[in-house]
Amino acid sequence: MVLYQVMHWFVEPLAKAVWRPTVRGLENVPNTGGVILASNHLSFVDSVVIPIVVPRKVVFLAKSDYFTGTGVRGTASRLWFEGLGMLPVDRDDTRAAIDSLDTALEVLDKGEAFGIYPEGTRSRDGRLYRGRTGVGHLALTAKVPVVPVGLAGTEDIQPVGAKYPRLAKVSITFGEPLRFAGRYDGVPLGRARREVTDEIMAAIAGLTGQEQVPAYNEKPPEFSPRT
């Protein structure tokens, strides 16, 4: 927690001064209590942009490789991601999806904010892909509100192949909280998760104006953290 506070004393004002993000609807993010921030995903830096504008800690999951490097570079990477409040997840583990949902529920049970990208991986063509139902599972299990988040311009901060961030016009819009507790009592779980997820994705699309794609977004064959 101390590292997180120190990072935000320095990173937050610096990032805001450089990118000067346009922020709308921040009042829709509850100040306390468990909440899911469900966002579209355009860039590697999305998990940095969202936390710097939200006035409370937002926990994201990050690839475990970022936390296990050695030497100066490995230590710097670990401190950076830990300082941003991120938690490691092993994406190569066949149980990774289940483990990540369990980790998210632990975060929400502690009354914290959890950030998630229902598309699973970043969009490379600017369209909004079908949401995976993990976000629906979290919303129904934790019984916490879901705040849809619409990002725009973050894909220009660090385009595919770029080694360093660039200046870009960025906007973040937070929609009104969606509440699902009690709405799906008696509905088969699979159907409930799908419908909740679709409602969340429709809300995100309403914030971004992105074209919705009725298919899942798959990782490219040679996937890397910066692609």
SERO-4910 file (N, C-alpha, C, O; in steps of 0.05 Angstrom, whole numbers):
BEGIN
 pado doro    nc1    nc2    nc3   cac1   cac2   cac3    cc1    cc2    cc3    oc1    oc2    oc3
  Met    A     17    -24      0      0      0      0     17     25      0     11     45    -13
  Val    A     39     24     15     57     47     16     69     53    -12     70     75    -21
  Leu    A     77     31    -26     89     34    -53     68     45    -72     74     62    -89
  Tyr    A     43     36    -69     21     46    -86     18     76    -82     15     91   -101
  Gln    A     18     85    -56     14    113    -51     37    130    -62     32    151    -73
  Val    A     61    120    -58     84    135    -68     83    137    -99     88    158   -110
  Met    A     77    115   -112     75    115   -141     54    136   -151     59    150   -170
  His    A     32    137   -137     10    155   -146     16    184   -139      6    202   -152
  Trp    A     33    189   -119     41    216   -114     57    227   -138     56    251   -144
  Phe    A     72    210   -151     90    219   -173     78    213   -200     77    230   -218
  Val    A     68    188   -204     59    180   -231     33    194   -239     31    204   -262
  Glu    A     14    197   -220    -12    208   -227     -9    237   -237    -19    243   -259
  Pro    A      3    256   -222      5    283   -232     22    286   -258     16    302   -275
  Leu    A     43    269   -260     60    270   -284     44    261   -308     45    274   -329
  Ala    A     30    238   -306     14    228   -328     -8    247   -336    -13    251   -360
  Lys    A    -21    259   -317    -42    278   -323    -31    302   -338    -44    313   -356
  Ala    A     -8    311   -329      5    335   -342     13    329   -370     11    347   -387
  Val    A     22    305   -375     32    297   -402      9    292   -421      8    303   -443
  Trp    A    -10    275   -413    -32    266   -430    -56    284   -429    -72    285   -448
  Arg    A    -60    298   -406    -83    316   -403   -109    302   -411   -123    311   -429
  Pro    A   -115    280   -398   -139    264   -406   -165    280   -401   -168    294   -382
  Thr    A   -184    276   -419   -211    286   -415   -227    265   -400   -229    242   -409
  Val    A   -238    272   -377   -251    253   -360   -281    261   -356   -286    284   -349
  Arg    A   -298    243   -361   -327    248   -358   -340    226   -340   -332    203   -340
  Gly    A   -359    235   -324   -375    216   -308   -360    204   -284   -368    182   -274
  Leu    A   -339    216   -275   -324    205   -252   -341    202   -227   -336    185   -210
  Glu    A   -362    219   -225   -380    217   -202   -395    190   -202   -407    183   -181
  Asn    A   -395    175   -223   -408    149   -224   -393    127   -211   -403    105   -206
  Val    A   -368    132   -204   -351    112   -190   -355    116   -160   -348    137   -149
  Pro    A   -366     96   -146   -370     98   -117   -344    103   -103   -323     92   -110
  Asn    A   -345    119    -82   -321    125    -67   -312    102    -49   -288     99    -43
  Thr    A   -331     85    -42   -324     62    -24   -340     38    -34   -359     40    -50
  Gly    A   -332     14    -24   -346    -10    -29   -337    -24    -55   -325    -11    -72
  Gly    A   -342    -49    -56   -334    -65    -80   -348    -55   -105   -372    -49   -105
  Val    A   -333    -53   -126   -344    -44   -152   -327    -55   -175   -302    -57   -172
  Ile    A   -339    -61   -197   -325    -71   -220   -324    -49   -241   -345    -37   -248
  Leu    A   -301    -42   -251   -298    -23   -273   -293    -40   -298   -271    -51   -301
  Ala    A   -313    -41   -315   -311    -58   -339   -306    -39   -363   -323    -23   -370
  Ser    A   -284    -43   -377   -275    -24   -398   -270    -38   -424   -264    -62   -425
  Asn    A   -273    -22   -446   -262    -31   -471   -232    -32   -469   -220    -20   -451
  His    A   -218    -45   -488   -189    -49   -485   -176    -43   -512   -179    -57   -532
  Leu    A   -161    -21   -512   -148    -12   -537   -117    -12   -536   -104    -13   -557
  Ser    A   -106    -12   -512    -77     -9   -510    -66    -21   -485    -80    -26   -465
  Phe    A    -40    -27   -486    -25    -37   -463    -27    -17   -439    -25    -26   -416
  Val    A    -30      9   -445    -30     29   -424    -57     34   -411    -59     51   -394
  Asp    A    -78     20   -420   -104     24   -409   -104     20   -378   -118     35   -364
  Ser    A    -89      1   -369    -88     -5   -341    -72     15   -325    -71     14   -300
  Val    A    -60     34   -339    -47     56   -325    -65     81   -326    -67     95   -307
  Val    A    -78     85   -349    -95    108   -353   -118    108   -334   -124    129   -322
  Ile    A   -132     86   -331   -155     85   -313   -148     91   -284   -161    108   -272
  Pro    A   -128     78   -272   -122     84   -244   -113    112   -239   -118    122   -217
  Ile    A   -101    126   -258    -91    153   -252   -114    173   -251   -110    195   -240
  Val    A   -137    167   -262   -159    186   -261   -180    179   -240   -197    195   -233
  Val    A   -180    154   -230   -199    146   -210   -188    152   -182   -166    143   -175
  Pro    A   -203    167   -165   -192    175   -139   -194    153   -117   -197    158    -94
  Arg    A   -191    128   -126   -189    106   -107   -173     84   -121   -170     84   -145
  Lys    A   -162     65   -106   -146     44   -117   -162     26   -135   -184     17   -127
  Val    A   -152     21   -159   -165      2   -177   -146    -21   -182   -123    -16   -192
  Val    A   -154    -45   -177   -137    -68   -180   -142    -81   -207   -164    -87   -214
  Phe    A   -120    -85   -222   -121   -100   -247   -104   -125   -244    -86   -126   -227
  Leu    A   -108   -144   -261    -91   -167   -263    -70   -163   -285    -77   -152   -306
  Ala    A    -46   -171   -280    -25   -168   -300    -10   -195   -303     -9   -211   -285
  Lys    A      2   -199   -326     17   -223   -332     39   -227   -311     54   -209   -305
  Ser    A     40   -252   -300     59   -258   -279     88   -253   -286    105   -248   -269
  Asp    A     94   -254   -313    122   -249   -322    132   -222   -313    156   -218   -310
  Tyr    A    114   -203   -310    122   -176   -303    133   -174   -274    146   -155   -267
  Phe    A    127   -195   -259    134   -195   -230    157   -213   -224    167   -214   -201
  Thr    A    167   -228   -243    187   -249   -238    214   -244   -251    232   -261   -248
  Gly    A    217   -222   -264    243   -216   -277    265   -212   -257    260   -207   -233
  Thr    A    290   -215   -266    313   -212   -249    329   -188   -257    325   -175   -278
  Gly    A    348   -181   -239    365   -158   -245    351   -132   -241    328   -131   -231
  Val    A    364   -110   -250    353    -84   -246    326    -80   -262    307    -69   -251
  Arg    A    326    -90   -286    302    -87   -303    279   -103   -291    256    -93   -291
  Gly    A    284   -127   -282    263   -144   -270    252   -131   -245    228   -131   -240
  Thr    A    270   -121   -228    261   -108   -204    245    -83   -209    225    -78   -196
  Ala    A    254    -67   -229    239    -43   -236    211    -50   -246    192    -36   -240
  Ser    A    209    -71   -262    183    -80   -273    165    -88   -250    141    -80   -250
  Arg    A    175   -104   -232    159   -113   -209    149    -89   -193    126    -88   -185
  Leu    A    167    -71   -186    159    -48   -170    139    -31   -184    121    -20   -171
  Trp    A    142    -28   -210    124    -11   -226     95    -23   -225     76     -8   -219
  Phe    A     93    -49   -230     66    -61   -231     54    -64   -203     30    -60   -200
  Glu    A     70    -70   -183     60    -71   -156     52    -43   -147     32    -40   -133
  Gly    A     67    -23   -155     61      5   -147     35     14   -160     21     32   -148
  Leu    A     27      3   -182      2     10   -195    -22     -6   -184    -45     -2   -193
  Gly    A    -16    -23   -165    -37    -39   -153    -45    -64   -168    -66    -75   -163
  Met    A    -28    -73   -186    -35    -96   -202    -27   -122   -188     -8   -123   -171
  Leu    A    -41   -143   -194    -36   -170   -183    -28   -189   -205    -39   -188   -227
  Pro    A     -9   -207   -200      0   -225   -221    -19   -248   -226    -32   -258   -208
  Val    A    -21   -256   -251    -36   -280   -259    -20   -295   -280     -9   -283   -298
  Asp    A    -19   -322   -277     -5   -338   -296    -23   -346   -319    -40   -363   -317
  Arg    A    -19   -332   -342    -37   -337   -365    -31   -363   -379    -47   -373   -395
  Asp    A     -8   -376   -373     -2   -401   -385    -13   -425   -370    -12   -448   -379
  Asp    A    -23   -420   -346    -35   -440   -330    -63   -446   -340    -79   -428   -345
  Thr    A    -70   -472   -343    -96   -479   -353   -118   -470   -334   -142   -468   -342
  Arg    A   -111   -466   -309   -130   -457   -289   -130   -427   -286   -142   -416   -267
  Ala    A   -116   -413   -303   -112   -385   -300   -138   -369   -299   -142   -351   -283
  Ala    A   -157   -376   -317   -182   -362   -318   -197   -365   -291   -208   -345   -281
  Ile    A   -198   -389   -281   -212   -394   -255   -198   -380   -233   -210   -367   -216
  Asp    A   -171   -382   -232   -155   -369   -211   -159   -339   -212   -160   -326   -191
  Ser    A   -160   -327   -236   -163   -298   -238   -190   -289   -228   -192   -268   -216
  Leu    A   -211   -304   -233   -237   -297   -223   -238   -299   -192   -250   -283   -179
  Asp    A   -225   -320   -181   -223   -323   -152   -208   -299   -140   -216   -288   -119
  Thr    A   -187   -290   -153   -171   -267   -143   -189   -242   -144   -189   -226   -125
  Ala    A   -204   -239   -166   -221   -216   -169   -243   -215   -147   -249   -194   -136
  Leu    A   -254   -238   -141   -274   -240   -120   -263   -233    -92   -276   -220    -76
  Glu    A   -238   -240    -88   -224   -233    -63   -222   -203    -60   -226   -191    -39
  Val    A   -214   -190    -83   -211   -161    -83   -238   -148    -78   -240   -129    -61
  Leu    A   -259   -157    -91   -286   -145    -87   -297   -150    -60   -311   -133    -48
  Asp    A   -291   -174    -48   -301   -180    -21   -288   -162     -1   -299   -157     21
  Lys    A   -264   -151     -7   -251   -132     11   -261   -104      8   -251    -85     21
  Gly    A   -281   -100    -10   -292    -74    -14   -275    -56    -32   -277    -32    -30
  Glu    A   -259    -69    -50   -241    -53    -67   -253    -52    -96   -272    -66   -102
  Ala    A   -240    -36   -112   -249    -33   -140   -232    -52   -157   -207    -53   -154
  Phe    A   -245    -66   -175   -231    -85   -193   -236    -77   -222   -258    -74   -230
  Gly    A   -214    -75   -237   -216    -68   -265   -214    -92   -283   -197   -110   -279
  Ile    A   -231    -93   -304   -231   -117   -321   -237   -108   -350   -252    -89   -354
  Tyr    A   -226   -123   -369   -232   -119   -397   -247   -143   -407   -235   -164   -413
  Pro    A   -274   -141   -409   -289   -165   -417   -282   -176   -445   -286   -200   -449
  Glu    A   -270   -160   -462   -261   -170   -488   -239   -191   -485   -235   -207   -503
  Gly    A   -224   -190   -463   -203   -209   -458   -176   -199   -467   -156   -201   -452
  Thr    A   -174   -189   -492   -149   -178   -502   -155   -153   -518   -178   -149   -525
  Arg    A   -135   -137   -523   -140   -111   -536   -150   -113   -565   -143   -132   -579
  Ser    A   -167    -95   -572   -177    -93   -599   -156    -81   -617   -145    -60   -611
  Arg    A   -150    -94   -640   -130    -83   -658   -142    -68   -682   -128    -57   -698
  Asp    A   -169    -69   -684   -182    -55   -706   -201    -33   -697   -216    -21   -713
  Gly    A   -201    -28   -670   -218     -7   -660   -247    -15   -654   -262      1   -644
  Arg    A   -255    -39   -662   -282    -48   -657   -284    -60   -629   -265    -68   -617
  Leu    A   -309    -62   -620   -314    -74   -593   -324   -102   -596   -345   -107   -608
  Tyr    A   -308   -121   -586   -315   -149   -589   -333   -160   -567   -337   -147   -547
  Arg    A   -343   -184   -572   -362   -196   -553   -348   -200   -526   -325   -208   -525
  Gly    A   -362   -194   -505   -351   -197   -478   -351   -226   -469   -370   -241   -474
  Arg    A   -330   -234   -455   -329   -260   -443   -344   -259   -416   -344   -238   -403
  Thr    A   -357   -281   -409   -376   -280   -387   -364   -279   -359   -378   -281   -339
  Gly    A   -337   -277   -357   -325   -275   -330   -335   -251   -316   -340   -252   -291
  Val    A   -340   -229   -330   -349   -204   -317   -378   -208   -307   -385   -197   -286
  Gly    A   -394   -224   -321   -421   -230   -312   -420   -247   -287   -435   -243   -268
  His    A   -402   -266   -286   -398   -283   -263   -391   -266   -238   -402   -270   -217
  Leu    A   -372   -248   -242   -364   -231   -220   -387   -214   -209   -391   -211   -185
  Ala    A   -402   -201   -228   -424   -184   -220   -445   -199   -205   -456   -189   -185
  Leu    A   -452   -223   -214   -473   -238   -201   -464   -251   -175   -480   -253   -156
  Thr    A   -439   -259   -174   -429   -272   -149   -423   -252   -127   -431   -256   -104
  Ala    A   -409   -230   -134   -401   -211   -114   -424   -191   -107   -424   -178    -86
  Lys    A   -444   -190   -125   -467   -172   -121   -458   -143   -117   -468   -129    -99
  Val    A   -440   -134   -134   -430   -107   -132   -438    -93   -158   -443   -106   -179
  Pro    A   -439    -66   -158   -446    -52   -183   -423    -54   -203   -400    -58   -196
  Val    A   -431    -51   -228   -411    -51   -250   -413    -23   -263   -434    -14   -273
  Val    A   -390    -10   -264   -388     16   -277   -375     12   -305   -352      5   -306
  Pro    A   -391     17   -326   -379     14   -353   -360     37   -358   -365     60   -350
  Val    A   -337     31   -371   -317     51   -377   -311     52   -407   -308     31   -420
  Gly    A   -311     75   -418   -305     78   -447   -279     94   -451   -277    117   -444
  Leu    A   -259     81   -462   -233     93   -468   -232    100   -498   -242     86   -515
  Ala    A   -219    123   -503   -214    131   -531   -187    144   -532   -180    161   -515
  Gly    A   -171    137   -553   -145    150   -557   -122    136   -545    -99    142   -552
  Thr    A   -126    117   -527   -104    103   -514    -88     87   -534    -64     82   -529
  Glu    A   -100     78   -555    -85     62   -575    -64     79   -589    -45     68   -601
  Asp    A    -66    106   -587    -46    123   -599    -23    129   -581     -2    140   -589
  Ile    A    -26    123   -555     -4    127   -536     19    108   -541     42    116   -542
  Gln    A     12     83   -545     32     63   -551     22     43   -572     14     21   -565
  Pro    A     23     51   -597     14     34   -619     30      8   -621     51      5   -609
  Val    A     18    -11   -635     32    -37   -639     60    -32   -650     63    -18   -670
  Gly    A     80    -44   -637    108    -41   -646    123    -18   -634    147    -17   -636
  Ala    A    109      1   -621    122     24   -608    135     15   -582    122      2   -566
  Lys    A    160     24   -578    174     16   -553    168     36   -530    169     28   -507
  Tyr    A    161     61   -537    158     81   -517    131     95   -520    121     97   -543
  Pro    A    119    105   -499     94    119   -500     97    145   -516    118    157   -517
  Arg    A     75    154   -529     74    179   -544     53    197   -533     35    189   -518
  Leu    A     54    222   -541     33    241   -534      8    235   -551     10    230   -575
  Ala    A    -15    235   -538    -40    229   -553    -63    241   -537    -62    244   -512
  Lys    A    -84    248   -551   -108    258   -538   -125    234   -528   -133    217   -544
  Val    A   -129    234   -502   -142    211   -489   -168    220   -475   -168    242   -463
  Ser    A   -188    204   -476   -213    210   -461   -222    184   -447   -220    162   -457
  Ile    A   -233    188   -423   -243    166   -407   -271    174   -397   -274    195   -385
  Thr    A   -291    158   -403   -318    163   -395   -328    141   -377   -327    117   -385
  Phe    A   -339    148   -355   -350    129   -336   -381    131   -337   -392    152   -332
  Gly    A   -394    108   -343   -423    108   -345   -436    104   -318   -423     99   -298
  Glu    A   -462    105   -318   -477    101   -294   -475     71   -285   -474     53   -302
  Pro    A   -473     67   -259   -470     39   -249   -493     21   -257   -516     29   -257
  Leu    A   -486     -3   -265   -505    -24   -271   -508    -43   -247   -487    -51   -236
  Arg    A   -532    -48   -239   -536    -65   -215   -552    -90   -223   -573    -87   -236
  Phe    A   -542   -113   -216   -555   -138   -224   -565   -155   -201   -579   -175   -206
  Ala    A   -559   -147   -176   -568   -163   -153   -598   -167   -153   -613   -148   -154
  Gly    A   -607   -192   -153   -635   -199   -151   -649   -199   -178   -672   -209   -179
  Arg    A   -637   -189   -199   -650   -188   -225   -652   -215   -239   -668   -219   -256
  Tyr    A   -633   -233   -232   -632   -259   -246   -637   -283   -228   -628   -305   -233
  Asp    A   -651   -278   -206   -658   -300   -188   -675   -320   -203   -695   -313   -215
  Gly    A   -667   -345   -203   -682   -366   -216   -675   -370   -245   -685   -389   -258
  Val    A   -658   -353   -256   -650   -355   -284   -626   -374   -286   -608   -372   -269
  Pro    A   -625   -393   -305   -602   -411   -307   -576   -395   -308   -575   -374   -321
  Leu    A   -556   -404   -293   -532   -388   -289   -518   -381   -315   -509   -358   -318
  Gly    A   -516   -399   -334   -502   -393   -359   -516   -371   -374   -504   -353   -385
  Arg    A   -543   -373   -375   -558   -352   -389   -555   -325   -375   -552   -304   -387
  Ala    A   -556   -325   -348   -554   -301   -333   -527   -287   -338   -526   -263   -342
  Arg    A   -506   -303   -337   -479   -291   -342   -477   -279   -370   -466   -257   -373
  Arg    A   -489   -293   -390   -488   -283   -417   -504   -256   -420   -494   -238   -432
  Glu    A   -527   -255   -408   -544   -232   -411   -532   -208   -396   -532   -185   -406
  Val    A   -520   -213   -372   -507   -192   -357   -484   -181   -373   -480   -156   -375
  Thr    A   -468   -199   -383   -444   -191   -399   -452   -174   -423   -440   -154   -429
  Asp    A   -473   -183   -437   -482   -169   -461   -492   -141   -454   -488   -122   -469
  Glu    A   -505   -138   -431   -515   -112   -423   -491    -93   -416   -492    -69   -423
  Ile    A   -471   -104   -404   -447    -89   -398   -433    -79   -423   -425    -56   -425
  Met    A   -431    -97   -443   -418    -90   -468   -434    -69   -483   -422    -52   -496
  Ala    A   -460    -71   -482   -477    -51   -495   -473    -24   -482   -473     -3   -496
  Ala    A   -470    -24   -456   -465      2   -442   -438     14   -449   -436     38   -453
  Ile    A   -418     -3   -452   -392      6   -460   -393     18   -489   -382     39   -494
  Ala    A   -407      4   -506   -410     13   -534   -424     40   -535   -418     57   -551
  Gly    A   -443     44   -517   -458     69   -515   -439     93   -507   -445    116   -515
  Leu    A   -418     87   -493   -399    107   -484   -378    113   -505   -369    136   -508
  Thr    A   -371     93   -521   -349     96   -540   -357    100   -569   -343    112   -585
  Gly    A   -382     91   -575   -391     93   -603   -377     72   -621   -380     74   -645
  Gln    A   -364     52   -609   -350     32   -625   -370     13   -638   -392      8   -627
  Glu    A   -363      3   -661   -379    -18   -674   -376    -44   -658   -354    -52   -652
  Gln    A   -399    -56   -651   -397    -81   -636   -395   -105   -655   -408   -106   -676
  Val    A   -378   -124   -648   -373   -147   -664   -384   -172   -649   -377   -176   -626
  Pro    A   -402   -188   -662   -414   -211   -649   -395   -235   -648   -404   -258   -652
  Ala    A   -370   -231   -643   -350   -252   -642   -329   -245   -621   -325   -222   -615
  Tyr    A   -316   -266   -610   -295   -261   -590   -270   -251   -604   -263   -258   -626
  Asn    A   -255   -234   -589   -229   -224   -598   -208   -244   -590   -204   -249   -566
  Glu    A   -193   -256   -608   -173   -276   -602   -145   -263   -603   -140   -245   -619
  Lys    A   -127   -274   -587   -100   -264   -587    -87   -273   -614    -93   -294   -624
  Pro    A    -69   -256   -625    -55   -264   -649    -36   -287   -643    -30   -292   -620
  Pro    A    -27   -302   -663    -10   -325   -659     15   -319   -643     23   -335   -626
  Glu    A     28   -296   -649     52   -289   -634     45   -266   -616     52   -243   -621
  Phe    A     32   -273   -594     22   -252   -576     45   -244   -557     60   -260   -547
  Ser    A     47   -218   -552     66   -208   -533     52   -185   -518     32   -174   -528
  Pro    A     63   -176   -494     49   -156   -478     46   -130   -493     28   -114   -486
  Arg    A     63   -124   -514     61    -98   -527     48   -100   -554     49    -81   -570
  Thr    A     35   -123   -561     22   -125   -587     -8   -127   -583    -23   -130   -603
***
